[in-house]
Amino acid sequence: MVRVQSVAPGSLGAALGLVPGTELQAVNGRALEDFLDWEFLTADEQFVLSATLPGGDAVEYDVERPEGLPMGVTLEAPRIRRCANHCDFCFVDGNPAGMRAPLYIRDDDYRLSFRYGNFATLTNLKPWDVARIVEYRLSPLYVSVHATDPTVRRWLLRNPEAPEIVPQLRALAGQGIAFHTQVVLVPGANDGAELVRTLSDLLDLGEPIRSVSVVPVALTEYSKRDLVRELTRAECRAALATVDRFATRVLAERGFPWCYGADDLYLQAGEPLPPAEWYGDFEQRENGVGAVRYLQTQIAAARDRLPDLAGKRIGVVTGAAMGRLMPQVLAEVAAVTGARFELVVVENPLFGPSVTTAGLLPAAAIEAALRGRADLDLALLPAEAVNDDLIFMDEVGADELAERLPMPVRLSYDFADVLTEKGVPV
């Protein structure tokens, strides 16, 4: 059973009389477990929906749904599958106190992997989960592999019952499921020869493994630093050399690199990023792979839509990681708009200086950096730093922060999304 959260006015769901709080029980007699069942089972043009209204009345609807017409029903959030692993490098376990409650949930949910690109380990799959993945063709899935050697992987996950990942991937691939995978690189555990083995094993699985990202482990001040450490520059360079060998080989064989280093791996190694075309469709940009080049492509695509902002002084808030790369991006925007862009690099007091991504900046740190900057006509804040409700990591709303600052602010993903005639104060 799933429950209705909202119904769009004028939609098919509204015409049926569905209202918030309605319990959706079954479609054609098949019980509804979650949003996957709802979306896939109601995709037919005709079906019978069994439901219970908020007052307790049981109803059945004979639904005739024109092809492509949405139901207009938003469901309450599903119960998240919790992670059974206990990785020493788990970022959730490195969270400080005082943040949004959901940030302390360690999820490992194949449904979120398919829907949002969240990485899952597949260690908690039951036979019926596998059956649903195959039946609904939940592909591609995003999978945290980390290591293909069973012993090394179980050690990394701190889960002695974790199944072997290569047979799992092979079995699902045989049923038509594809994967984007990642290796979070932990020095002394899955780097060096183990990284070579992992990439070799994934490559041997063939085309179902669409990509592999190699990401340096990220630790907060609250992580288990007595058990795991960050990579050195030399270790990052060695890992990049391995990534480049595999990427060069696969590029020759398949026409695309397949194996990618995260932007942060290049930064920590002190090496330049590959060009934008290296990343193809940027399928792992949410994992920090090609994020900078993607931003540049978005700006380039919007050149003709960017207005004349000559005389404007615009502050751009970011974290330390992008602080090293943003000047070249801002130079391109400034050349087109005529505005003066000033980079405001903010250190993270919530997680500690080792956490350098802009998407984890708390509102308090942004406020401290901007509260005395009445000289700015506008400040652009990283949109990744807020959730869907526009709340920052430290439970401060974007509107609250805006009221405390002396200049107008805009949440932006790529500059082009807000740098319009209407988006910039005059």
C-alpha positions as CSV (number, residue, x, y, z in Angstrom):
1,M,0.0,0.0,0.0
2,V,1.1,3.5,-0.8
3,R,-0.5,6.8,0.2
4,V,-1.3,9.9,-1.8
5,Q,0.5,13.1,-0.8
6,S,-1.0,15.4,-3.4
7,V,-3.1,15.4,-6.5
8,A,-2.6,17.9,-9.4
9,P,-5.8,19.9,-10.2
10,G,-7.4,18.9,-13.4
11,S,-5.4,15.6,-13.6
12,L,-6.8,12.1,-14.1
13,G,-6.2,11.4,-10.4
14,A,-8.3,14.4,-9.5
15,A,-11.1,13.3,-11.9
16,L,-11.1,10.0,-10.1
17,G,-11.6,11.7,-6.8
18,L,-8.2,10.8,-5.3
19,V,-7.3,13.1,-2.5
20,P,-4.3,13.4,-0.1
21,G,-4.3,10.6,2.4
22,T,-5.9,8.1,0.0
23,E,-4.4,4.6,0.4
24,L,-3.7,3.0,-3.0
25,Q,-4.0,-0.7,-2.4
26,A,-3.7,-2.6,-5.6
27,V,-3.7,-2.4,-9.4
28,N,-5.5,-5.2,-11.2
29,G,-5.4,-7.2,-8.0
30,R,-1.6,-6.8,-7.5
31,A,-0.7,-5.1,-4.2
32,L,1.2,-1.8,-4.4
33,E,4.4,-1.8,-2.4
34,D,6.0,1.5,-3.5
35,F,6.3,4.1,-6.2
36,L,7.8,1.6,-8.6
37,D,4.7,-0.6,-8.6
38,W,2.5,2.5,-8.9
39,E,4.3,3.9,-11.9
40,F,4.8,0.7,-13.8
41,L,1.4,-0.9,-13.1
42,T,-0.6,2.2,-13.9
43,A,1.2,2.7,-17.2
44,D,-1.4,0.7,-19.1
45,E,-4.3,2.4,-20.8
46,Q,-6.8,0.4,-18.8
47,F,-6.6,-1.0,-15.3
48,V,-8.5,-1.5,-12.1
49,L,-7.4,0.6,-9.1
50,S,-8.3,-0.5,-5.6
51,A,-8.0,2.2,-2.9
52,T,-9.2,3.3,0.5
53,L,-10.3,6.9,1.0
54,P,-9.2,8.9,4.1
55,G,-12.6,8.3,5.7
56,G,-12.2,4.5,5.4
57,D,-14.4,3.8,2.4
58,A,-13.0,1.1,0.0
59,V,-13.4,2.0,-3.6
60,E,-12.5,0.5,-7.0
61,Y,-11.9,2.5,-10.1
62,D,-12.1,1.2,-13.7
63,V,-9.5,3.5,-15.2
64,E,-9.2,4.3,-18.9
65,R,-6.1,6.3,-19.3
66,P,-5.2,7.8,-22.7
67,E,-1.6,7.1,-23.7
68,G,0.8,9.6,-22.2
69,L,-1.7,11.2,-19.9
70,P,-0.1,11.4,-16.4
71,M,-2.1,10.4,-13.3
72,G,-1.1,13.6,-11.6
73,V,-0.6,11.8,-8.3
74,T,2.4,12.5,-6.0
75,L,3.0,9.8,-3.4
76,E,4.3,10.1,0.1
77,A,8.0,9.3,0.4
78,P,8.7,5.6,0.6
79,R,10.4,4.0,3.5
80,I,14.1,4.0,2.6
81,R,16.1,0.8,2.6
82,R,18.8,1.2,5.2
83,C,22.4,0.3,4.7
84,A,23.6,-2.8,6.4
85,N,27.3,-1.9,5.8
86,H,29.6,-0.1,8.2
87,C,32.2,1.4,6.0
88,D,35.0,3.3,7.8
89,F,34.7,6.0,5.2
90,C,30.9,6.4,5.3
91,F,30.2,10.1,4.9
92,V,27.0,9.8,6.8
93,D,28.8,8.5,9.8
94,G,31.1,11.6,9.5
95,N,28.2,14.0,9.9
96,P,28.3,16.4,12.8
97,A,25.3,17.1,15.1
98,G,22.6,19.7,14.3
99,M,21.7,19.0,10.7
100,R,18.6,17.9,8.9
101,A,17.4,14.5,10.3
102,P,17.4,12.8,6.8
103,L,21.1,13.4,6.5
104,Y,21.7,10.8,9.2
105,I,20.0,8.0,7.2
106,R,22.4,5.6,5.6
107,D,20.4,4.5,2.6
108,D,21.3,1.6,0.3
109,D,18.3,1.4,-2.0
110,Y,18.2,0.1,-5.5
111,R,15.0,2.0,-6.2
112,L,16.8,5.3,-5.5
113,S,19.7,4.1,-7.6
114,F,17.4,3.8,-10.6
115,R,15.3,6.9,-9.9
116,Y,17.9,9.4,-8.7
117,G,21.3,7.9,-9.6
118,N,22.1,7.2,-5.9
119,F,24.9,4.6,-5.6
120,A,23.9,1.4,-3.9
121,T,26.1,-1.6,-3.0
122,L,23.4,-4.3,-3.8
123,T,24.4,-6.1,-0.6
124,N,20.8,-6.1,0.8
125,L,19.0,-7.5,-2.3
126,K,16.5,-10.3,-1.7
127,P,15.3,-12.6,-4.5
128,W,12.1,-10.6,-4.9
129,D,14.2,-7.4,-5.3
130,V,16.1,-9.0,-8.1
131,A,12.9,-10.1,-9.7
132,R,11.5,-6.6,-9.6
133,I,14.7,-5.1,-11.0
134,V,14.4,-7.5,-14.0
135,E,10.6,-7.2,-14.4
136,Y,10.6,-3.4,-14.4
137,R,13.9,-3.1,-16.3
138,L,15.4,-0.8,-13.7
139,S,18.4,0.1,-15.9
140,P,20.9,1.5,-15.6
141,L,21.6,1.1,-11.9
142,Y,24.4,3.0,-10.1
143,V,26.5,0.6,-8.1
144,S,29.3,1.1,-5.5
145,V,31.7,-1.6,-6.3
146,H,34.8,-0.3,-4.5
147,A,36.6,-3.7,-5.1
148,T,35.8,-6.9,-6.9
149,D,37.9,-9.1,-4.7
150,P,35.3,-10.5,-2.2
151,T,37.6,-10.3,0.8
152,V,38.7,-6.7,0.1
153,R,35.2,-5.6,-0.6
154,R,33.8,-7.2,2.6
155,W,36.6,-5.5,4.5
156,L,35.8,-2.1,3.0
157,L,32.1,-2.5,3.6
158,R,32.7,-4.0,7.1
159,N,30.1,-6.6,6.1
160,P,31.3,-10.2,6.2
161,E,28.0,-11.3,4.6
162,A,28.2,-9.1,1.5
163,P,27.7,-11.2,-1.6
164,E,30.3,-11.3,-4.3
165,I,29.7,-8.3,-6.6
166,V,30.9,-9.8,-9.9
167,P,28.4,-12.7,-10.0
168,Q,25.7,-10.2,-9.0
169,L,26.5,-7.9,-11.8
170,R,26.9,-10.7,-14.3
171,A,23.6,-12.3,-13.4
172,L,21.7,-9.0,-13.7
173,A,23.5,-8.1,-16.9
174,G,22.3,-11.4,-18.3
175,Q,18.8,-10.1,-17.8
176,G,19.4,-6.9,-19.6
177,I,20.4,-4.6,-16.8
178,A,23.2,-2.1,-17.2
179,F,25.3,-0.3,-14.7
180,H,27.3,2.9,-13.9
181,T,29.8,2.0,-11.2
182,Q,32.1,3.7,-8.8
183,V,35.2,2.9,-6.8
184,V,35.8,5.1,-3.7
185,L,39.5,4.8,-3.4
186,V,40.8,4.1,0.1
187,P,44.6,4.1,0.4
188,G,46.2,0.8,1.3
189,A,42.9,-1.1,0.7
190,N,41.6,-0.9,-2.9
191,D,44.3,1.2,-4.7
192,G,47.3,-0.1,-6.5
193,A,47.0,-3.7,-7.7
194,E,43.5,-4.0,-6.3
195,L,42.4,-1.1,-8.4
196,V,43.8,-2.8,-11.5
197,R,42.0,-6.0,-10.6
198,T,38.7,-4.2,-10.1
199,L,38.9,-2.3,-13.3
200,S,39.9,-5.5,-15.2
201,D,37.1,-7.5,-13.7
202,L,34.5,-4.8,-14.6
203,L,35.9,-4.5,-18.1
204,D,35.6,-8.2,-18.5
205,L,31.8,-7.9,-17.8
206,G,31.5,-6.2,-21.1
207,E,29.0,-3.5,-22.3
208,P,26.6,-3.8,-19.4
209,I,29.2,-1.9,-17.4
210,R,28.7,1.5,-19.0
211,S,31.1,3.5,-16.9
212,V,33.4,3.4,-13.9
213,S,34.3,6.4,-11.8
214,V,37.3,6.4,-9.5
215,V,36.7,8.8,-6.6
216,P,39.2,9.7,-3.8
217,V,37.8,9.0,-0.4
218,A,36.4,12.1,1.3
219,L,36.5,12.5,5.1
220,T,35.1,15.0,7.5
221,E,36.5,16.1,10.8
222,Y,34.2,13.6,12.4
223,S,35.1,10.6,10.2
224,K,36.9,7.5,11.6
225,R,40.3,9.0,10.9
226,D,42.0,6.5,13.1
227,L,40.9,3.8,10.6
228,V,41.1,5.5,7.3
229,R,43.0,8.4,5.8
230,E,42.9,10.6,2.6
231,L,45.1,9.8,-0.3
232,T,48.5,11.6,-0.8
233,R,49.2,13.5,-4.0
234,A,51.5,10.7,-5.2
235,E,48.7,8.1,-4.6
236,C,46.3,10.2,-6.5
237,R,48.7,10.4,-9.4
238,A,49.3,6.7,-9.4
239,A,45.5,6.1,-9.4
240,L,45.1,8.5,-12.3
241,A,47.8,6.7,-14.2
242,T,45.9,3.5,-13.8
243,V,42.6,5.2,-14.9
244,D,44.3,6.7,-17.9
245,R,45.7,3.3,-19.0
246,F,42.3,1.7,-18.9
247,A,40.6,4.7,-20.5
248,T,43.0,4.8,-23.4
249,R,42.6,1.0,-24.0
250,V,38.8,1.2,-23.9
251,L,38.7,4.3,-26.0
252,A,40.5,2.4,-28.8
253,E,38.2,-0.6,-28.4
254,R,34.8,1.0,-27.9
255,G,35.2,4.6,-28.9
256,F,34.7,6.2,-25.4
257,P,36.9,6.2,-22.3
258,W,34.6,4.2,-20.0
259,C,36.9,4.7,-17.0
260,Y,36.9,8.2,-15.4
261,G,38.7,10.0,-12.6
262,A,36.6,12.3,-10.5
263,D,37.4,16.0,-10.7
264,D,38.7,15.9,-7.2
265,L,41.1,13.1,-8.1
266,Y,42.7,15.4,-10.7
267,L,42.7,18.3,-8.2
268,Q,44.4,16.3,-5.5
269,A,46.9,15.0,-8.0
270,G,47.7,18.4,-9.3
271,E,46.8,17.4,-12.8
272,P,44.7,19.2,-15.4
273,L,41.2,18.1,-16.2
274,P,40.5,16.4,-19.5
275,P,38.5,18.4,-22.1
276,A,34.7,18.4,-22.1
277,E,34.4,15.9,-25.0
278,W,36.2,13.3,-22.9
279,Y,33.1,12.9,-20.7
280,G,30.6,12.2,-23.4
281,D,27.1,12.7,-21.9
282,F,28.5,13.4,-18.5
283,E,26.6,10.5,-17.0
284,Q,28.5,10.6,-13.7
285,R,28.6,14.4,-13.2
286,E,26.5,14.1,-10.0
287,N,29.4,12.0,-8.7
288,G,31.9,14.8,-9.4
289,V,33.0,13.4,-12.7
290,G,33.3,16.1,-15.3
291,A,31.4,18.6,-13.2
292,V,33.6,21.5,-14.2
293,R,33.6,20.8,-17.9
294,Y,29.8,20.3,-17.8
295,L,29.4,23.7,-16.2
296,Q,31.5,25.2,-19.0
297,T,29.4,23.5,-21.7
298,Q,26.2,24.8,-20.1
299,I,27.6,28.4,-20.2
300,A,28.8,28.0,-23.8
301,A,25.4,26.8,-24.8
302,A,23.7,29.8,-23.2
303,R,26.1,32.5,-24.6
304,D,23.4,33.9,-26.9
305,R,21.0,34.2,-24.0
306,L,23.2,35.9,-21.5
307,P,22.4,39.6,-21.1
308,D,24.7,42.7,-21.0
309,L,25.6,43.1,-17.4
310,A,28.3,45.7,-17.8
311,G,29.0,47.5,-14.5
312,K,27.5,44.8,-12.3
313,R,29.5,43.3,-9.5
314,I,28.5,39.7,-8.9
315,G,29.8,37.5,-6.1
316,V,30.0,33.7,-6.7
317,V,30.1,31.5,-3.6
318,T,31.8,28.2,-3.8
319,G,33.9,25.7,-1.9
320,A,37.6,25.3,-1.9
321,A,37.6,22.5,-4.5
322,M,35.9,24.6,-7.2
323,G,37.8,27.7,-6.0
324,R,40.8,26.4,-7.9
325,L,38.9,25.8,-11.1
326,M,36.2,28.5,-11.1
327,P,38.3,31.4,-12.3
328,Q,38.5,30.0,-15.8
329,V,34.8,29.4,-15.8
330,L,34.0,32.9,-14.6
331,A,36.3,34.4,-17.2
332,E,34.1,33.0,-19.9
333,V,30.9,34.4,-18.3
334,A,32.6,37.8,-17.7
335,A,33.7,38.0,-21.3
336,V,30.2,37.5,-22.6
337,T,28.2,39.6,-20.1
338,G,30.7,42.4,-19.2
339,A,30.0,41.9,-15.5
340,R,32.7,41.8,-12.9
341,F,32.6,38.4,-11.1
342,E,34.2,38.0,-7.8
343,L,34.9,34.5,-6.4
344,V,33.9,34.0,-2.8
345,V,35.6,30.8,-1.6
346,V,34.1,29.6,1.7
347,E,35.7,27.1,4.1
348,N,33.3,24.6,5.6
349,P,33.1,25.0,9.4
350,L,30.5,22.3,9.7
351,F,32.4,19.4,8.3
352,G,35.9,20.8,8.6
353,P,38.3,22.2,6.0
354,S,38.9,18.8,4.4
355,V,35.3,18.9,2.9
356,T,35.7,21.3,0.0
357,T,32.6,20.7,-2.1
358,A,30.2,23.7,-2.6
359,G,27.2,21.4,-2.2
360,L,27.9,20.8,1.5
361,L,28.3,24.5,2.5
362,P,26.1,25.5,5.5
363,A,24.1,28.7,5.4
364,A,26.0,30.0,8.4
365,A,29.3,29.9,6.5
366,I,27.8,31.6,3.5
367,E,26.3,34.3,5.7
368,A,29.6,35.0,7.4
369,A,31.3,35.4,4.0
370,L,28.7,37.8,2.6
371,R,27.2,39.7,5.5
372,G,29.6,42.7,5.0
373,R,29.5,42.7,1.2
374,A,27.1,45.6,0.5
375,D,29.4,46.3,-2.6
376,L,27.9,43.4,-4.5
377,D,24.9,43.8,-6.8
378,L,24.2,40.1,-6.6
379,A,25.5,36.9,-5.0
380,L,25.1,33.5,-6.7
381,L,24.9,30.6,-4.3
382,P,25.4,26.9,-5.1
383,A,22.0,25.4,-5.7
384,E,23.3,22.0,-4.7
385,A,23.7,23.2,-1.1
386,V,19.9,23.1,-0.5
387,N,17.4,20.3,-0.7
388,D,14.1,20.3,-2.5
389,D,12.6,22.4,0.3
390,L,15.4,25.0,-0.2
391,I,16.9,24.1,3.2
392,F,20.7,24.2,3.8
393,M,22.6,21.5,5.7
394,D,22.3,23.4,9.0
395,E,18.5,23.7,8.8
396,V,18.4,27.3,7.5
397,G,16.1,28.1,4.7
398,A,17.3,29.9,1.6
399,D,14.7,32.7,2.2
400,E,16.0,33.1,5.8
401,L,19.5,33.5,4.6
402,A,18.5,36.0,1.9
403,E,16.8,38.2,4.5
404,R,20.1,38.4,6.4
405,L,22.3,39.4,3.5
406,P,22.8,43.0,2.2
407,M,22.5,42.0,-1.5
408,P,20.0,40.0,-3.6
409,V,20.9,36.3,-3.8
410,R,20.1,33.6,-6.4
411,L,20.5,29.9,-6.2
412,S,22.3,28.8,-9.3
413,Y,23.5,25.5,-10.9
414,D,25.3,26.8,-13.9
415,F,25.0,30.7,-14.0
416,A,23.0,30.6,-17.2
417,D,19.9,29.5,-15.2
418,V,19.7,32.8,-13.4
419,L,21.8,35.3,-15.4
420,T,18.9,36.7,-17.4
421,E,17.3,40.1,-17.7
422,K,14.7,39.0,-15.1
423,G,17.2,37.2,-12.9
424,V,19.7,40.0,-12.2
425,P,18.6,43.1,-10.2
426,V,19.0,46.4,-12.0
